[in-house]
Amino acid sequence: MQPLTPDTIPAALAWLAAHSQGPLFLEHNLRHHGLAGDDPRSVHVWRGAGGMIGLTVGRVLLPQIPDPAAWPAACAALKGRAITGMIADAGQVAAARAALSIPARTTLDRIEPAFALHLRDLIRPDTTGLRLRGITPGDLPLLYRWNADYRVETMNEAPATAAKLARANIDAYAAGQSHAILWRGAE
């Protein structure tokens, strides 16, 4: 596997868009946080004939390797790098654990299914009375609390760590105008 370079990002993004059955974190992080920058979500990425693998600066593995024969090359690319987490479909998690000798005992380990749905098959719910708007300063305290609770419940983070990371995440979402809130009346 060869490391991605800035000039190979468009081809990598095209490949990832065509292989979206697994979690979309690798594509999202590459597109929005870039290659190996200062943000913990930016990624080191390697690509080969059998797939692509990303490792965030925060040391979370994001494999998209549909070809099991590509794991030896992925292992070589990752040699000497610390991995503290992994997000992938269940088959790739099992393959990564076996290939990288990652023990089965972890703080958090559960299957969260990922889905692909063609927009033509999407059944839109009734949106009467709903409105979508960007984050405002008045929303921040609630969003900090929600994001911290999410981090504690889904990632087993300590409450103090979750609160600190939640504030950073929500502030980044608000500054980048990347997230919105769906409202029904005042809720």
Buried (B, 14 or more C-beta within 10 A) or exposed (E): BEEBEEEBBEEBBEBBEEBEEBBBBBBBBBBEBBBBEEBBBBBBBBBBEBBBBBBBBEBBBBBBBBEBEBBEBBBEBBEEEEBEBBBBBEEBBEBBBEBBEBEEEEEEEEEEEBEEEEEEEEEEEEEEEEEEEEBEEEBBEEBBEEBBBBBBEEEEBEEEEBBBBBBEBBBBBBEEEEEEEEEEEEE
